Amino acid sequence: MLAAGAGYDNGSEEVVDQLAFRRDWLKKIGVAASSARLARVQGDSMQPTLWPGDMILIDTKRNDPLTRTRDAKDQRRSPVYALIDNGEARVKRIERPSADLMMLISDNPDYAPELRQGKDLAAIKIIGKVVWWGHTAKE
């Protein structure tokens, strides 16, 4: 479980389910089958992009968010990553304006961006980049 919010304490990396992806599709999106991991989202901070119960595919090889300065005209959204923040699993957009600064950004406007730097930055471990997600239909 990855929290779209404050964080989720998993306790272990126990496999609870599997989902089949075609190897040729994984290759097409640049993900090695050996580095592909699935997780389920909990919480509402990434709505409307990710909803509670959604399944996400994580590429664990892409675990180093690029440092980039953003031009004021750049309207691209920051990529979504799975991460461990102070021992809790989370999913957030990550922006790296400099090597010593990281912003954890929620899509839900009710949640303010979180700034990490210095020793707080050292408490973050990037699991990988979220490369796919699937919504669960609810009626």
Kinemage of the C-alpha trace (Angstrom):
@kinemage 1
@onewidth
@group {chain A} dominant
@subgroup {mainchain}
@vectorlist {calphas} color= white
{ca met a 1} P 0.000 0.000 0.000
{ca leu a 2} L 1.167 3.514 -0.837
{ca ala a 3} L -0.563 6.442 0.794
{ca ala a 4} L -1.676 9.424 -1.205
{ca gly a 5} L -1.561 11.459 1.980
{ca ala a 6} L 0.359 11.247 5.233
{ca gly a 7} L 1.976 7.852 4.683
{ca tyr a 8} L 1.313 4.162 5.111
{ca asp a 9} L 3.334 1.769 7.287
{ca asn a 10} L 3.455 -1.481 5.313
{ca gly a 11} L 5.512 -3.498 7.736
{ca ser a 12} L 6.661 -5.837 4.957
{ca glu a 13} L 6.836 -6.259 1.202
{ca glu a 14} L 4.563 -9.277 1.138
{ca val a 15} L 3.082 -10.173 -2.273
{ca val a 16} L -0.696 -10.081 -1.969
{ca asp a 17} L -1.751 -10.147 -5.631
{ca gln a 18} L -0.459 -10.255 -9.181
{ca leu a 19} L -1.455 -8.604 -12.433
{ca ala a 20} L -0.269 -9.749 -15.865
{ca phe a 21} L 1.379 -7.253 -18.237
{ca arg a 22} L 2.637 -8.258 -21.665
{ca arg a 23} L 6.442 -8.195 -21.853
{ca asp a 24} L 6.324 -6.444 -25.233
{ca trp a 25} L 4.189 -3.664 -23.723
{ca leu a 26} L 6.572 -3.277 -20.774
{ca lys a 27} L 9.470 -3.111 -23.220
{ca lys a 28} L 7.609 -0.512 -25.305
{ca ile a 29} L 7.266 1.772 -22.263
{ca gly a 30} L 10.867 1.108 -21.242
{ca val a 31} L 10.262 -1.024 -18.150
{ca ala a 32} L 12.161 -4.254 -17.507
{ca ala a 33} L 9.902 -6.963 -16.087
{ca ser a 34} L 12.429 -7.502 -13.291
{ca ser a 35} L 12.072 -3.875 -12.130
{ca ala a 36} L 8.262 -3.677 -12.344
{ca arg a 37} L 6.337 -3.561 -9.056
{ca leu a 38} L 2.650 -3.086 -8.312
{ca ala a 39} L 1.092 -1.258 -5.395
{ca arg a 40} L -2.354 -0.110 -4.379
{ca val a 41} L -3.107 3.528 -3.517
{ca gln a 42} L -4.704 4.585 -0.231
{ca gly a 43} L -5.874 8.136 0.556
{ca asp a 44} L -7.089 11.156 -1.388
{ca ser a 45} L -4.137 13.547 -1.753
{ca met a 46} L -3.437 12.510 -5.354
{ca gln a 47} L -7.035 12.894 -6.561
{ca pro a 48} L -8.155 13.342 -9.292
{ca thr a 49} L -5.169 11.491 -10.819
{ca leu a 50} L -5.042 8.572 -8.358
{ca trp a 51} L -7.982 7.403 -6.268
{ca pro a 52} L -8.127 5.115 -3.231
{ca gly a 53} L -7.948 1.522 -4.438
{ca asp a 54} L -6.168 2.335 -7.715
{ca met a 55} L -3.364 0.020 -8.789
{ca ile a 56} L -0.057 1.586 -9.873
{ca leu a 57} L 2.896 0.146 -11.768
{ca ile a 58} L 6.282 1.309 -10.474
{ca asp a 59} L 9.571 1.138 -12.392
{ca thr a 60} L 12.151 0.632 -9.641
{ca lys a 61} L 15.043 1.382 -12.045
{ca arg a 62} L 13.829 4.982 -12.324
{ca asn a 63} L 14.452 5.963 -8.720
{ca asp a 64} L 16.383 9.201 -9.115
{ca pro a 65} L 14.133 12.200 -9.883
{ca leu a 66} L 15.905 14.609 -12.219
{ca thr a 67} L 17.081 17.942 -10.899
{ca arg a 68} L 15.718 20.669 -13.154
{ca thr a 69} L 14.891 24.320 -12.941
{ca arg a 70} L 11.507 25.156 -14.386
{ca asp a 71} L 10.868 27.974 -16.770
{ca ala a 72} L 7.755 30.017 -15.937
{ca lys a 73} L 6.251 28.935 -19.284
{ca asp a 74} L 6.793 25.226 -18.562
{ca gln a 75} L 3.337 23.801 -17.859
{ca arg a 76} L 4.385 20.123 -17.677
{ca arg a 77} L 3.411 18.363 -14.481
{ca ser a 78} L 6.101 16.795 -12.345
{ca pro a 79} L 6.370 12.985 -12.543
{ca val a 80} L 4.726 10.738 -9.963
{ca tyr a 81} L 6.961 8.583 -7.765
{ca ala a 82} L 6.505 5.945 -5.090
{ca leu a 83} L 8.689 6.687 -2.070
{ca ile a 84} L 9.424 5.927 1.546
{ca asp a 85} L 9.281 9.089 3.651
{ca asn a 86} L 10.414 8.618 7.263
{ca gly a 87} L 9.524 4.924 7.078
{ca glu a 88} L 6.098 5.396 5.492
{ca ala a 89} L 5.166 4.483 1.916
{ca arg a 90} L 3.742 7.348 -0.134
{ca val a 91} L 2.983 8.332 -3.718
{ca lys a 92} L 3.582 11.967 -4.792
{ca arg a 93} L 4.694 14.133 -7.658
{ca ile a 94} L 8.332 15.063 -7.101
{ca glu a 95} L 9.997 18.250 -8.199
{ca arg a 96} L 13.758 18.779 -7.739
{ca pro a 97} L 14.673 22.440 -8.328
{ca ser a 98} L 18.186 21.712 -6.993
{ca ala a 99} L 20.167 18.736 -5.696
{ca asp a 100} L 19.565 19.728 -2.060
{ca leu a 101} L 15.845 20.483 -2.408
{ca met a 102} L 12.837 18.251 -3.092
{ca met a 103} L 9.151 19.145 -3.271
{ca leu a 104} L 6.480 16.492 -2.674
{ca ile a 105} L 3.379 17.631 -4.525
{ca ser a 106} L -0.187 16.365 -4.238
{ca asp a 107} L -2.718 16.743 -7.054
{ca asn a 108} L -5.515 17.467 -4.575
{ca pro a 109} L -5.444 21.241 -3.874
{ca asp a 110} L -6.466 20.576 -0.244
{ca tyr a 111} L -2.879 19.372 0.388
{ca ala a 112} L -0.027 21.892 0.357
{ca pro a 113} L 3.317 20.993 -1.256
{ca glu a 114} L 5.862 19.587 1.206
{ca leu a 115} L 9.439 20.821 1.132
{ca arg a 116} L 12.334 18.505 1.986
{ca gln a 117} L 15.940 19.611 2.355
{ca gly a 118} L 19.009 18.830 4.432
{ca lys a 119} L 18.517 15.952 6.874
{ca asp a 120} L 14.827 15.664 5.913
{ca leu a 121} L 15.935 14.865 2.365
{ca ala a 122} L 18.085 12.004 3.657
{ca ala a 123} L 14.965 10.385 5.188
{ca ile a 124} L 13.454 9.857 1.715
{ca lys a 125} L 14.057 6.710 -0.311
{ca ile a 126} L 12.642 6.713 -3.839
{ca ile a 127} L 11.107 3.323 -4.693
{ca gly a 128} L 10.591 4.220 -8.344
{ca lys a 129} L 8.662 6.168 -10.932
{ca val a 130} L 4.960 5.460 -11.401
{ca val a 131} L 4.591 4.584 -15.093
{ca trp a 132} L 0.968 3.343 -15.210
{ca trp a 133} L -2.161 3.354 -13.092
{ca gly a 134} L -5.561 1.745 -13.308
{ca his a 135} L -8.731 3.044 -11.713
{ca thr a 136} L -11.082 0.731 -9.898
{ca ala a 137} L -14.686 1.134 -11.026
{ca lys a 138} L -17.016 1.919 -8.138
{ca glu a 139} L -20.785 1.949 -8.425
